[in-house]
């Protein structure tokens, strides 16, 4: 499956952005999807994940209550609504897909990656 992330940009602290990830190729609905981010000089970290059906969602503690992950299997897309953004949310955000894994929190559990979209939050 090929993934294309978009929607990043520059926003002031307290603002919102909505990231999108469009998938093509194999049947999208069989994949669990995740969002990760990587700030300069830091390792890539888990942000959020959603099961193949959309029935289960998971969040990093740092974004819980501010970010919402959702998916549209009809249109083969996954979204990350980011509210109350903070400067520490500044990073390149990546979407990723996995199938048949038990957990969602680690980069090695994902089989496919998008190219990333940059989010900058100014203070």
Phi, psi and omega per residue, in radians:
X1 nan 2.456 3.097
X2 -1.820 2.426 -3.079
X3 -2.138 2.417 -3.141
X4 -2.306 1.923 3.134
X5 -1.594 2.566 3.110
X6 -2.696 2.994 3.049
X7 1.844 -0.075 3.116
X8 -1.218 2.973 3.131
X9 2.943 -2.935 3.125
X10 -1.794 2.263 -3.122
X11 -2.495 2.639 3.093
X12 -1.384 2.701 3.074
X13 -0.959 2.399 -3.081
X14 1.613 -0.197 -3.112
X15 -1.487 -3.029 -3.075
X16 -2.307 2.664 2.980
X17 -2.506 2.681 3.046
X18 -2.152 2.024 3.091
X19 -1.575 2.547 3.089
X20 -2.183 2.635 3.073
X21 -2.394 1.989 -3.135
X22 -1.692 2.345 -3.117
X23 -1.974 2.579 3.056
X24 -2.506 2.791 -3.138
X25 1.901 -2.162 -3.092
X26 -1.184 2.915 -3.074
X27 -0.983 2.009 -3.027
X28 -1.138 -0.633 -2.955
X29 -1.190 -0.190 -3.137
X30 -1.521 -0.142 -3.057
X31 -1.726 2.381 2.832
X32 -1.358 2.596 -3.052
X33 -2.171 2.572 3.110
X34 -2.391 2.761 2.969
X35 -2.046 2.339 3.048
X36 -2.196 2.882 3.062
X37 -2.494 2.693 3.129
X38 -2.419 2.015 3.086
X39 -1.527 2.753 -3.139
X40 -0.970 2.258 3.094
X41 1.364 0.076 -3.114
X42 -2.104 2.862 3.093
X43 -1.362 2.752 3.073
X44 -1.187 2.333 -3.076
X45 -2.215 2.667 3.123
X46 -1.198 2.435 3.068
X47 -2.029 -0.955 -3.079
X48 -2.807 2.756 3.091
X49 -2.575 2.756 3.135
X50 -2.475 2.419 -3.123
X51 -1.214 2.963 -3.062
X52 -1.053 -0.574 -3.116
X53 -1.525 -0.266 -3.028
X54 1.508 0.007 -3.080
X55 -1.349 -0.331 3.124
X56 -2.218 2.376 3.075
X57 -2.281 2.642 -3.127
X58 -2.423 2.542 -3.087
X59 -2.389 2.593 2.931
X60 -1.200 2.591 -3.127
X61 -1.024 -0.560 -3.064
X62 -1.201 -0.315 -3.105
X63 -2.066 -0.097 -3.090
X64 -1.027 2.299 -3.120
X65 1.544 -0.226 3.126
X66 -1.993 -0.600 -3.095
X67 -1.892 2.596 3.082
X68 -2.361 2.201 3.075
X69 -1.732 2.466 3.096
X70 -2.598 2.925 -3.138
X71 -2.522 2.716 3.074
X72 -2.251 1.708 -3.066
X73 -1.223 -0.461 3.103
X74 -1.114 -0.705 -3.120
X75 -1.776 0.160 3.072
X76 0.911 0.996 -3.120
X77 -2.500 2.659 3.022
X78 -2.255 2.566 -3.044
X79 -2.225 2.728 2.999
X80 -2.339 1.855 3.054
X81 -1.495 2.110 -3.074
X82 -2.033 2.026 3.135
X83 -2.029 2.860 3.134
X84 0.822 0.921 -3.080
X85 -1.156 2.555 -3.125
X86 -2.126 2.731 3.097
X87 -0.959 -0.565 -3.141
X88 -1.261 -0.105 3.023
X89 -1.442 -0.117 3.133
X90 -1.068 2.163 -3.085
X91 -3.116 2.986 2.897
X92 -1.571 2.240 -3.092
X93 -1.804 2.323 -3.099
X94 -2.105 2.427 2.945
X95 -1.734 2.664 -3.074
X96 -2.581 2.733 -3.108
X97 -2.231 2.544 3.088
X98 -2.524 2.772 3.099
X99 -2.452 2.373 3.004
X100 1.301 0.347 3.113
X101 -1.775 2.735 -3.108
X102 -1.521 -0.467 -3.112
X103 -2.309 3.012 -2.927
X104 -2.275 0.075 -2.856
X105 -1.633 -0.181 -3.023
X106 -2.056 2.550 -3.097
X107 -1.071 -0.603 -3.073
X108 -1.227 -0.166 3.128
X109 -1.516 -0.023 -3.102
X110 -1.905 2.445 -3.027
X111 -1.700 -0.483 -3.077
X112 -2.341 2.522 -3.095
X113 -2.321 2.512 2.974
X114 -1.479 3.135 -3.012
X115 -1.504 -0.203 3.129
X116 1.667 2.571 3.049
X117 -2.351 2.371 -2.980
X118 -1.554 2.312 3.087
X119 -2.084 2.202 3.087
X120 -2.164 2.170 3.141
X121 -1.976 2.059 -3.120
X122 -1.616 2.587 -3.113
X123 -1.568 nan nan
